[in-house]
Amino acid sequence: MLSDRSLSAGDIFGSFIGTFNDYFYSYILIILLLFFGIYFTLRTGFVQLRFFKEQLRAVTEKPEDGKSVSSFQALMLSTASRVGTGNIIGVSTALCLGGFGSVFWMWVVAVVGGALAFVESTLAQIFKKRGADGSYGGPAYYIEAALKSRKPGVLFSVLLIMTYGIGFNMLTSYNLQSTFSQYSFYNDEISPWIIGAVTAGIVGFCFLGGGKRIVSVTSFLVPVMGVIYILTAFIIVLLNAHSIPSVLRTVFTEAFDLEAVFGGFSGSCVMYGIKRGLLSNEAGVGSAPNASAAAKVSHPVKQGLVQMLSVSIDTLLICTATAFMCMCSGVEPSAEISGAKYVQLSVQSTLGSIGPVIITVAMVLFAFTTLVGNIYYVEKCVGYIIGKEPGKAVSNITKLFLAAFTFAGAVLNADLLWNIADLTMGLMILINVPVIALLSRYTFRALKDYENQRRRGENPVFFARNIDLPYEVDYWKM
């Protein structure tokens, strides 16, 4: 009887958050993100498109001392968090519940999101702090500078911990265990608990320092797995090439079917495309700037360019690969197969029994990198809250705390997890985007300074005085 009451209370709570999120995203966040994404795109002269070569140049630059975090390492760290189970499960959910038109709106989020990522990551570099082992920083620091108070920065840090340490970790764990539901050994009552415990155990072991070799090997395997995953998607699309014209037609027809969209906006392709695209590429959320601040570069704009590349890798490459792999397979999406099942069935319809195995391996590796990236973000925010870099004891407690939520996520309700992640992420955006808009003039000036130096054939070097920065910063003073 108690379990019935608990289930009912959980359903009511989940339904309340879901309803709130519908209004929150429909009438506040979508407008906020698209408005400032378009504004930043125009003010930077479409920097995400015209500076593509510069993005590639910036990501290959190495720090002069050869020891500090490089642009490529910062890219891998932010991409590790961005590229995860959401690239597979999130896209599947959008297609099954929002329709093929949601893919178009994912692309829109990626393009305008590139400008958001550029602004927030450039600001993270400008306002980064000097630490014992190099630089660190993130939104909490430029929020404090802009609003002249630590309280908003602390609030943002708490929300990031709730989003990445709790919401996304639980969601990643659930998505991972759901991937095994298509195998004969899976038991609805027992398997989620076992998979959750194994996942939490491995994650906890690695986080506490006992699995450095595992982390090292995985960081090597994941880019390889990403390439294999994209090649798998390409092969499936190629084998079903005859369906590409009809798929593209459906994508654009559904995306601009205004009657269907506005008839049920909260469940439309626009809503699912934007929410799932945002959850995947995280532009404007304020997570990737934590990684950006750690890189040693000669000019802040270089990290802004690098993080735009991360958004492109995540959404325009991997999410699109998942979408077309599913859409071209001939398997009809529906609410009943939403999630891992739709992706696995799509791959199986073309490649046979080996298909689901490829997806399972990809999910395991993508999930692990997501969890690794998340713990980095959480630790940086814990450091901001306590006012110093976390010691070993605080760090270990934090990691065990996150491992426990990883276990819990495997056995909870999927809809509730999606809704919690959407809510806390939305609150982060509500703080971060207005602040980067407030500070964006310094990003625009920094971009102009960068362009002027590039035109002269120089390797851009930044000084705070070049943009009349009225804030005290640890770097860029000479």
N, C-alpha and C positions, 0 to 999 in steps of 0.2 A: 504493500500500500504506500509505504514511504517512497519507494522508487517511482510509483505512478505520479505522486505529488511533485517529486523532484523533476521528473520529466516534463510535467505540465508547466512548472515554474520556469524551467529552461526554455521551453518552447515559447512561452510568453515573453521572456527576456529577449530571446533571439528575434522574435517577431517585432518587438518594440524597436530594437536597434536597427533591424532591416528597414522598417518604415521611416525611422529618423534619417537613415543614410540616403534613402530615396530622395527626400526633400533636400537634405544637406548637399548632395552631389548635383541634383537637378537645378537648384535655384541659387546655389552659392559657389561651389567649387568649380563646376564646369565653366561658369562665367568668369571666375577669377583666373583660372588657368589659361583658358583660351584668350582672354583679353590681354593678359600680360605676356603670354607666349607670343601672340601676334605683335604686340607693342615692342617687345624686345627684338623680335625678328626684323621689324621695320627699322628700329633705331640702330641696329647693328648692320643694316644693309644685307640681310639674309646671310649672316656670318656662317650659319651651319651648312650652307650650300657653296658659297664662293670661297670658303677657306678650307675646302676638303684636303687639298694638298698640304696645307699648313698643319692640319690635324695629324697627318701621317708623318710629317717632319718632326712635330713636337713629341710624338710618342716614342720616337727612336733616340731622342736626346738623352745622354747619360750625365749624371752629376759629375762635376769636375773632381771631387775628392774620391770618386769611385766607391764610396761607402754608404752615402745617404740614399734615401728612397728615390728611385728614378721615376720618371713619368710613366714608363711602361709598368713598373711595379704598382704604382698608384692606380693605373688603368686596370690591371689584373685584380687588384683588391676590390675596386668598386664594381667591376664586372662580375666578380665572384658572388657578390650579393645580388646584383641585378639579374644575372643569368641563373635561374633556378627552376624549381618546379612550376613556378607561375608561367614560364615560357611554354610549358606543355599543358598543365592542368588548366591554367588561367585562360589560355587560348581556346581549349576545348570547351570550357564553360561558356565563354562568350559565343562560340559558334552554336552550341546546343540550345542556349537560352535566348540569345540575341539575334541569331541568324548570321548568314554570310556577310551581310552589310557591316557587321561590327569590325571586320578586318579593315575596311576603309577608314573608320574612325580611329583605329589603332595607329594607322599610318599618320593621320592628322596629329595625334598626340605626340608621335615620334618627331615629326618635323618641328612643330612649335615647341615641343619639349626640349629639343636641342638648344634652343635659345635660352630657355629657363636654366638648363644645366650649365650653359656657358657663363651666365651671369652669376649664379650662386657659387660655382667652383672658382671663378676668378676672385670673387669677394673673399672666399675662404683662404686663398693664397695671400691676398693683401693683408688680411687681419690675423694671419697665423701667428702662433706663439713659439718662442724658442725654448726647447726642452733639453734635458740632459743627453738624449739620444737623437737629437735632430728637432725638426719642427712638428707641431701638432696644432689642431684647431678645428673649426667647423662652424656651423650656424650659430651655436650658442654664443660664440665669441663676437661675431659681427652683430648679432641681435643685441647683446649687451652694449656694444659700442654705439649702435644706432639709437637705442632707447634709453641709454645712460642708466641702466639698472640691471642687476644680476637676476632679478626675479623672473622676467620673461625668458631668459636663457635657461634658468633652472626648470621652468615649466616645459620648455621645448625639450630639454634633455630627458625629463621624466616621460614625456609622450614618446620620444624615440625609443626609450627602453621598453615601454609598453608595446610599441609597434613592432620593433625588430627582435627584442629579447623574448617577448611573450607571444604577441599575435602572429608574427611571421614564422617564428620557430615552431609554434604549435601547428600552424597551417602547413608548413613544409613537412612536418612529421606525419600529418594526416595524409597529405598527398602522396608521400612515399609509401605508406602502408597500403593505401588504396590501390596502388599499382599492382600489388600482389593478389588482388581479389580475383583476377582472371585465371589463377592457377588452381589446380585440383586440390592441393594441400591446404588452401586457404579456408579458415573457419571463421564465420562472422563473429562468433562469441569469444574466441581465444586468440586468433591470429593478431588482431590489432594490439593486444596487450603485449604479446611476445615481440612483435616487430618494434613497438614503441620502446620496450625495455632494452632491446639490442641496440637500437639507434641511440637512445640516451646514454647507454653504457659506453659505446664507441666514441660518441661526441664528448662525454665527460672525460674519458681517458685521454683523448687527444688534447682537449682544452687544458688539462692539468699538466701538460708537458711530457706525458709518458709516450705520446704518439707522434713525436716530431718527424719520425721517418715516414709515418702514414700520411701526415700532412704534406710532406715534401713530395712523396710519390703521387698523391692525389692532385697536387697543384700542377704536376706534369701531365697526368692522365686526362684531366678535365678539358684542356684545350684540344687534346687529341680526340676526346669523346665528342667535343663540340663539332669538330670537323667531320667526324664519322656520322654524327647526327644529321648535319646539313647535307652531307652526301647521300645519306639514306633518303632524306626528304626529296632531294633532287632526282634520285633514281625512281622513286615512286611517282613523282610528277611526270617524269619523262615516259614512264611506262603507261601512264594514263593521259598522255599529251592531248588526245582527242577531246578530252573534257575541259581543257583550259579555256577555250572561248566561252563556253556556257557558264563556267565558274566565274570568270571575270564579269560577264554580263550580269549574273546574279548579285555579285558583290556590289556593283555600282547601282543596280536597280533597287536593291533593298536599302542601300545606304541613303538614297534620295527619295524613298517612298514616304513622303511627308505625312500622308494620311495614317500609315501604319506607325510611323515614329511618334507623332504627337497624339495618336489615339491611346497609346499606353507608354508614355515616355520613360517611366521608371524601369520598364522591362524591354526597352527598345534596343536596337542595334547600336544607337548612339551612346546610350548609357553603358551598356556592357563593353563596347569598344573602348570608351574613354576610361572606365574604371579598371578594366583588365590591362589595358595598355599602360595606364599610370602605375598600377601595382607592379608591372613588369619592369618598366624603364626608370621609375622613381624620380623623373625630372620634376623639380620644384618641390619635392618632399623635404629635402635637406639632409639626406643620408650620405650621398656620394661626396659632398664637400668635406666630410670628416677624413676621407681618404686623400682628397685633393690637397689638403693642408699639409700632409706629411711629405709631399714631394719636394725635392730640392731643384728649383728651376731658376733661370735668370730673369724671368718675367712672368707675372701672374696669369697673363692671357694664355700662356702655353698650357696651363692646366685646364683652363676653360675649354680650349680646343680639344684636349685629350678626352675630357668627360663628354663632349658632344659625340665623339667617336664611340664611346661606350654605349650611349643611347642608341646609336645606329646599329651597333652589333647586336644589342639586345632585341630591339623591336623590328627594325627593318630587315634584319637577317634571320635571327633565330625564331622569333614569333611568326614571321611570314612563312618560314620553312614549315613550321608546325601547321599553320593554317592551310597552306596549299597541299600539304601532304594529306590532310584530312579531307579537304573539299574535293580533291581530284580522285579520291579513292572510290567514290560511288556509294559509300556508307552514309545513310541519311542521319543527320544529327537529331537528337531528341533529348528531352529532359531526363528520360530514363537511363541514358548512357552518358550523361554529362560527366566530364572528368577524365580520368585515366582510361576508362573503358572505351570511350569513343576513339581516342588516339590509337589504342592497341588494336581495336577492331579494324581501323582504317589501314594500319600497317599490315595486319594479318591478311586482309583481303587481297593484298598485292604480293607480299613476300612470303606468305605462309606462316608456319609456326615459329620461324626465327624472328619475325617482326616484333611480337610482344617482348621477347627477350632483349632486343636492342633497346626498346623503350624503357624496360625495367632497369637495365644497366645505366642508361642515361639519367634516369630519375635518381638513382642512388648517388651518382657522382655529382649531379647538379644540386641535389639536396645538401650534400656535404659541403660544397663550396658556399652555398647560401648561408649555412650555419656558421662557417668560419668567418665569412664577411660580416655577419651580424654581430658576432661577439666582439669584433674590433670596434664597431660603431658603439656598442653598448659600453665597453670599457672606457672609451673616450668621454662619453657622457657622464659616466660615474665619476671620472676624474674631474670634470667641470663642476659637478654638484658638490663634491667634497673639497674642492679648491686645490687639489694637487693630484699628481699621478698616483693611481691606486697601488698600494703595496701588495706584496705577495698574498697576504691573508685576505684582504678585500677582493683581490682579483680571483682567488680560488673560490671564495664564497659566491661571488657573482657567477662564475662559470658553472658551479654546481646548481645554483638557482635556475640558470637557463637550461641545464640538462634536464632538470625536473619538469619544466614546462614542455620540453621536447617530448618527454614520455607522455605527459597528459594529452598533448595534441593528437596523438595517435588514436585515442579512444573517444574523443569528443565528436560532436555533431559538426559536419562540414559547413552547413549554412551558417551556424553560429560563429565558426572560426573566420569564415570569409567576412561576415558582418563586423566582427570585432576588429579585424585587420583594416577594413575599409574605414571604420570610424576613427581609430587612433591615427591612421595615416592622414585622413582628412583634416584632423585637428592640427597636425604638424604643418600641413600646407597652409592652413588658415593663419598660422603665425609666420612661417618662413616667407611666403610669397610677398605679402605687403612690406616686409622688412627689406627684401632684396630689391623691391621696387623703389623703396625709399633711398637705398644706397646705389641704385643702378647707374646714376650719373658718373660715379667713379669707375665703374666697369667700362662705360662708353669712352671715357677719357683714356683709360688704360689701353683699350683697343685702338684708339686713334694713335696713341703713342707707339704702340707695337707696329702698326701699319707704316707709320712714318719712318721708323728705323729699318723696317724690311725694305721699303722703297730705296733707302740709301745703301742697301746691300749689307746691312749690319746684322749681327746676331742680337736681337733685342735684349736690352738690360733695363730693369725698372728701378726708378727711385720715386718715393712717395711725393716728393716735391713736383714731379712732372705732371701730376694730376691735381695739385692743390688740395691734398688730402688733409682735412682738419682734425683727424683723429691720431692719437698716439699708437704707434705700431712697433713691434719688436724687430721687424726686418725692414728693408728698403729705405734706410735712413741716409745713406751716404749721398 
